[in-house]
Amino acid sequence: MHIQVVLFDGFDPLDVIAPYEVLYAGGSASDGAVTVELVSAEGPREVISGTGGLTLRATGALDPERADMLLVPGASGRVGEPGEVPETEAGAGERKQDEFIPVLLGRTLTTGLPALLEQAMNDPDTTVATVCGGSLVLAMAGLLEGRHATTHHLGLDMLDATGAHAVRARIVDDGDLITGAGVTSGLDLGLYLLEREVGPRVAHAVEELFSHERRGTVWRAQGLTPAAL
């Protein structure tokens, strides 16, 4: 299974590094059954995160035909005070540090990323995973209508407003769409992806290596509907 982790200007570093390290370790523990690379819609380039100018290098181009799975992070920037309005619209002017997260996410809509993500979402053989605001990138591109998904708790209302079914859970498995909640959920998402794709023994070995125990129940639209508690 080949996984491409997508970088875009303003990405959140932990959304990328946490699952990348888990999945890379899973590849080692599975004798190469899992491979992972950093990519961008524009191809190989230096990509600046939204955290202090930290930069990672995309070594390849996002290619839904070559990847079995895409993993989309969220953005890192200002949340803002209640009612505070961004000074610039998404896509306007030069990018700077500490921009509003919705502006950074919205700016991805002006790139080639949405079309590539749509191609992946329309391919039944490709799984798309997200961490934190990565699900909002998909939702803002109109790709999550009617799908169950989660995101950072501060973005759940925004996710729901796009037509997605927002679920307040740490990991949501909606078949070929798997979404993680807040930033640190990237660790749990990576471990769950290993368990789902290559089995619990590999996932457990990586879990022990990282000294990290997954939290919460993976939510699926299955089973009895719970009564009010």
NUFIZA-421223 format. One record per residue (C-alpha): x, y, z; residue in one letter; residue number from 1. Coordinates in pm, 1 decimal. Last residue first. Layout:
(atom (X Y Z) 'a' NUM)
...
This chain:
(atom (-2819.8 904.3 2767.9) 'l' 229)
(atom (-3043.3 934.4 2460.9) 'a' 228)
(atom (-3078.0 602.0 2281.3) 'a' 227)
(atom (-2791.8 468.9 2070.9) 'p' 226)
(atom (-2858.5 368.6 1708.6) 't' 225)
(atom (-2777.5 0.3 1690.5) 'l' 224)
(atom (-2488.9 -118.4 1478.5) 'g' 223)
(atom (-2296.8 51.9 1202.5) 'q' 222)
(atom (-2223.0 403.3 1080.1) 'a' 221)
(atom (-1865.7 379.1 1203.9) 'r' 220)
(atom (-1687.5 558.0 1488.0) 'w' 219)
(atom (-1340.8 438.9 1596.1) 'v' 218)
(atom (-1365.5 424.2 1974.0) 't' 217)
(atom (-1144.4 645.3 2186.2) 'g' 216)
(atom (-772.6 676.4 2239.8) 'r' 215)
(atom (-481.6 489.5 2084.9) 'r' 214)
(atom (-199.4 399.3 2319.4) 'e' 213)
(atom (141.1 555.6 2257.1) 'h' 212)
(atom (480.2 421.8 2360.2) 's' 211)
(atom (598.6 482.6 2000.3) 'f' 210)
(atom (757.4 138.5 1965.4) 'l' 209)
(atom (466.0 -23.7 2149.1) 'e' 208)
(atom (213.5 132.5 1911.1) 'e' 207)
(atom (432.8 31.5 1618.8) 'v' 206)
(atom (425.6 -333.6 1729.4) 'a' 205)
(atom (52.0 -311.2 1795.7) 'h' 204)
(atom (-18.0 -177.7 1445.9) 'a' 203)
(atom (189.3 -460.1 1292.8) 'v' 202)
(atom (0.3 -718.7 1497.0) 'r' 201)
(atom (-335.7 -551.1 1431.8) 'p' 200)
(atom (-333.7 -599.5 1054.1) 'g' 199)
(atom (-197.3 -458.5 729.9) 'v' 198)
(atom (-474.3 -223.2 611.1) 'e' 197)
(atom (-707.6 -172.8 904.8) 'r' 196)
(atom (-447.4 -202.5 1180.0) 'e' 195)
(atom (-203.3 20.1 992.7) 'l' 194)
(atom (-475.1 277.2 922.7) 'l' 193)
(atom (-573.8 268.3 1290.2) 'y' 192)
(atom (-215.6 335.8 1396.5) 'l' 191)
(atom (-187.3 631.5 1159.3) 'g' 190)
(atom (-520.9 772.8 1272.5) 'l' 189)
(atom (-422.7 742.0 1636.6) 'd' 188)
(atom (-100.9 935.5 1579.5) 'l' 187)
(atom (-280.0 1190.7 1361.7) 'g' 186)
(atom (-531.7 1236.8 1643.9) 's' 185)
(atom (-272.0 1470.9 1795.9) 't' 184)
(atom (-402.2 1758.9 1580.2) 'v' 183)
(atom (-772.1 1730.2 1659.7) 'g' 182)
(atom (-1019.2 1499.1 1483.3) 'a' 181)
(atom (-922.1 1225.2 1239.4) 'g' 180)
(atom (-1098.6 1125.7 918.7) 't' 179)
(atom (-1122.0 804.8 718.4) 'i' 178)
(atom (-1292.3 808.8 377.6) 'l' 177)
(atom (-1296.0 490.1 166.3) 'd' 176)
(atom (-1531.9 332.1 416.1) 'g' 175)
(atom (-1667.7 601.3 645.2) 'd' 174)
(atom (-1430.5 540.1 936.6) 'd' 173)
(atom (-1442.9 827.3 1186.8) 'v' 172)
(atom (-1155.6 875.7 1432.7) 'i' 171)
(atom (-1155.9 1099.1 1742.3) 'r' 170)
(atom (-1534.4 1136.0 1748.8) 'a' 169)
(atom (-1775.8 1428.5 1737.8) 'r' 168)
(atom (-1934.9 1334.6 1406.2) 'v' 167)
(atom (-2010.3 1590.8 1135.8) 'a' 166)
(atom (-2247.0 1461.4 868.0) 'h' 165)
(atom (-2122.6 1655.6 565.4) 'a' 164)
(atom (-2342.6 1914.7 397.5) 'g' 163)
(atom (-2095.0 2202.9 412.1) 't' 162)
(atom (-2257.7 2343.7 727.9) 'a' 161)
(atom (-2165.5 2027.9 920.5) 'd' 160)
(atom (-1795.7 2088.0 857.9) 'l' 159)
(atom (-1827.9 2449.8 971.2) 'm' 158)
(atom (-2005.4 2337.8 1288.2) 'd' 157)
(atom (-1734.4 2077.4 1352.6) 'l' 156)
(atom (-1447.1 2322.3 1305.5) 'g' 155)
(atom (-1367.7 2407.4 1668.2) 'l' 154)
(atom (-1378.1 2036.1 1757.0) 'h' 153)
(atom (-1098.3 1962.8 1510.0) 'h' 152)
(atom (-1240.0 1744.5 1232.4) 't' 151)
(atom (-1483.7 1457.9 1186.8) 't' 150)
(atom (-1649.5 1283.3 896.8) 'a' 149)
(atom (-1964.3 1104.5 782.3) 'h' 148)
(atom (-2038.3 1169.7 415.4) 'r' 147)
(atom (-2355.4 1329.3 276.3) 'g' 146)
(atom (-2166.0 1612.0 109.5) 'e' 145)
(atom (-1795.7 1553.7 157.5) 'l' 144)
(atom (-1640.8 1662.1 -174.5) 'l' 143)
(atom (-1766.0 2019.6 -209.7) 'g' 142)
(atom (-1416.1 2172.2 -218.3) 'a' 141)
(atom (-1484.0 2329.9 120.3) 'm' 140)
(atom (-1557.5 1978.7 252.4) 'a' 139)
(atom (-1233.6 1830.7 122.8) 'l' 138)
(atom (-1021.3 2107.2 276.0) 'v' 137)
(atom (-1244.2 2085.2 584.6) 'l' 136)
(atom (-1150.1 1718.1 622.3) 's' 135)
(atom (-785.9 1824.3 634.0) 'g' 134)
(atom (-875.1 2050.0 926.2) 'g' 133)
(atom (-779.3 1780.0 1181.5) 'c' 132)
(atom (-619.2 1485.5 1004.6) 'v' 131)
(atom (-750.4 1339.5 681.7) 't' 130)
(atom (-768.1 1004.8 503.6) 'a' 129)
(atom (-864.3 932.7 142.6) 'v' 128)
(atom (-881.3 573.3 21.9) 't' 127)
(atom (-832.9 492.4 -345.9) 't' 126)
(atom (-975.1 183.8 -520.2) 'd' 125)
(atom (-1325.6 328.8 -544.6) 'p' 124)
(atom (-1187.2 625.7 -743.7) 'd' 123)
(atom (-1420.2 925.4 -722.5) 'n' 122)
(atom (-1258.1 1053.1 -402.9) 'm' 121)
(atom (-914.3 1034.1 -567.1) 'a' 120)
(atom (-1020.7 1234.7 -870.0) 'q' 119)
(atom (-1191.2 1485.6 -641.1) 'e' 118)
(atom (-867.5 1517.6 -443.6) 'l' 117)
(atom (-676.7 1590.2 -763.8) 'l' 116)
(atom (-930.1 1853.6 -867.9) 'a' 115)
(atom (-922.4 2012.7 -521.6) 'p' 114)
(atom (-538.5 2031.1 -511.4) 'l' 113)
(atom (-472.8 2224.6 -833.0) 'g' 112)
(atom (-464.3 2551.2 -641.4) 't' 111)
(atom (-722.6 2823.9 -570.5) 't' 110)
(atom (-923.4 2593.6 -341.8) 'l' 109)
(atom (-612.3 2548.4 -124.6) 't' 108)
(atom (-653.6 2915.7 -28.5) 'r' 107)
(atom (-966.0 2827.1 165.2) 'g' 106)
(atom (-766.9 2619.7 411.2) 'l' 105)
(atom (-519.5 2901.6 471.2) 'l' 104)
(atom (-799.9 3155.9 504.5) 'v' 103)
(atom (-995.6 2928.1 740.9) 'p' 102)
(atom (-678.2 2891.7 955.2) 'i' 101)
(atom (-636.0 3265.4 997.1) 'f' 100)
(atom (-287.4 3382.5 913.1) 'e' 99)
(atom (-7.9 3347.6 1164.4) 'd' 98)
(atom (271.5 3367.3 907.1) 'q' 97)
(atom (228.1 3542.9 576.8) 'k' 96)
(atom (95.7 3454.4 231.9) 'r' 95)
(atom (100.4 3732.6 -23.0) 'e' 94)
(atom (-221.7 3898.1 -130.5) 'g' 93)
(atom (-568.6 3750.1 -181.1) 'a' 92)
(atom (-627.3 3376.0 -204.8) 'g' 91)
(atom (-864.8 3356.0 89.3) 'a' 90)
(atom (-994.9 3700.5 170.9) 'e' 89)
(atom (-788.8 3941.7 370.7) 't' 88)
(atom (-821.2 4105.4 712.8) 'e' 87)
(atom (-981.5 3797.0 865.7) 'p' 86)
(atom (-1287.9 3871.8 1080.4) 'v' 85)
(atom (-1298.0 3837.0 1459.4) 'e' 84)
(atom (-1644.2 3740.3 1580.6) 'g' 83)
(atom (-1510.9 3509.7 1851.2) 'p' 82)
(atom (-1133.3 3563.1 1877.8) 'e' 81)
(atom (-900.1 3417.5 1618.9) 'g' 80)
(atom (-801.2 3061.2 1534.1) 'v' 79)
(atom (-466.4 3177.0 1405.6) 'r' 78)
(atom (-244.3 2945.4 1206.1) 'g' 77)
(atom (-172.2 2581.7 1129.4) 's' 76)
(atom (-358.2 2409.8 846.7) 'a' 75)
(atom (-508.7 2062.7 821.6) 'g' 74)
(atom (-349.7 1749.1 688.8) 'p' 73)
(atom (-456.0 1536.8 387.6) 'v' 72)
(atom (-361.5 1169.6 361.9) 'l' 71)
(atom (-398.4 1005.7 22.4) 'l' 70)
(atom (-423.3 629.0 -12.0) 'm' 69)
(atom (-354.5 368.7 -278.2) 'd' 68)
(atom (-134.9 618.0 -460.5) 'a' 67)
(atom (-14.7 597.1 -818.6) 'r' 66)
(atom (-338.7 692.7 -993.8) 'e' 65)
(atom (-415.8 957.0 -731.4) 'p' 64)
(atom (-86.8 1134.4 -813.8) 'd' 63)
(atom (29.0 1412.0 -582.2) 'l' 62)
(atom (371.8 1500.4 -715.5) 'a' 61)
(atom (691.2 1391.2 -544.7) 'g' 60)
(atom (958.9 1477.4 -290.2) 't' 59)
(atom (755.8 1737.4 -104.1) 'a' 58)
(atom (1010.8 1908.7 117.0) 'r' 57)
(atom (916.3 2030.0 461.8) 'l' 56)
(atom (945.0 2388.4 587.9) 't' 55)
(atom (894.7 2540.8 931.9) 'l' 54)
(atom (809.1 2908.0 878.8) 'g' 53)
(atom (699.0 2954.2 1236.4) 'g' 52)
(atom (405.0 2715.6 1214.3) 't' 51)
(atom (185.0 2762.1 907.7) 'g' 50)
(atom (398.8 2527.0 705.0) 's' 49)
(atom (616.6 2625.2 411.2) 'i' 48)
(atom (645.0 2372.8 128.1) 'v' 47)
(atom (977.4 2318.5 -48.1) 'e' 46)
(atom (910.8 2162.8 -386.6) 'r' 45)
(atom (853.8 1837.2 -575.9) 'p' 44)
(atom (517.9 1842.6 -756.4) 'g' 43)
(atom (256.5 2117.9 -773.6) 'e' 42)
(atom (-20.2 1922.0 -601.5) 'a' 41)
(atom (224.5 1839.6 -324.8) 's' 40)
(atom (383.8 1516.4 -205.3) 'v' 39)
(atom (540.1 1358.6 103.2) 'l' 38)
(atom (598.7 984.7 75.5) 'e' 37)
(atom (479.7 661.4 236.5) 'v' 36)
(atom (531.1 291.7 178.3) 't' 35)
(atom (342.8 8.8 349.0) 'v' 34)
(atom (398.8 -362.6 277.8) 'a' 33)
(atom (771.5 -288.4 305.4) 'g' 32)
(atom (872.5 -567.1 540.7) 'd' 31)
(atom (565.8 -511.1 761.1) 's' 30)
(atom (744.8 -361.0 1062.3) 'a' 29)
(atom (947.5 -125.8 841.1) 's' 28)
(atom (636.0 -9.5 659.5) 'g' 27)
(atom (455.8 35.0 987.8) 'g' 26)
(atom (741.6 256.6 1104.9) 'a' 25)
(atom (682.4 473.9 798.5) 'y' 24)
(atom (309.8 478.5 876.2) 'l' 23)
(atom (367.3 592.9 1233.6) 'v' 22)
(atom (627.1 850.1 1128.4) 'e' 21)
(atom (401.6 991.9 855.5) 'y' 20)
(atom (96.6 990.8 1085.3) 'p' 19)
(atom (269.2 1219.6 1338.6) 'a' 18)
(atom (473.1 1422.7 1086.6) 'i' 17)
(atom (186.4 1551.6 874.5) 'v' 16)
(atom (-78.8 1671.5 1120.0) 'd' 15)
(atom (213.8 1774.3 1343.4) 'l' 14)
(atom (342.7 2012.9 1075.5) 'p' 13)
(atom (9.3 2195.5 1018.2) 'd' 12)
(atom (-10.0 2300.1 652.7) 'f' 11)
(atom (25.8 2668.8 559.9) 'g' 10)
(atom (123.2 2610.9 196.4) 'd' 9)
(atom (12.8 2262.4 93.8) 'f' 8)
(atom (157.2 1919.2 171.0) 'l' 7)
(atom (-20.7 1591.8 93.7) 'v' 6)
(atom (84.1 1262.1 247.9) 'v' 5)
(atom (92.7 997.6 -27.1) 'q' 4)
(atom (40.0 640.1 85.9) 'i' 3)
(atom (148.5 332.5 -109.2) 'h' 2)
(atom (0.0 0.0 0.0) 'm' 1)
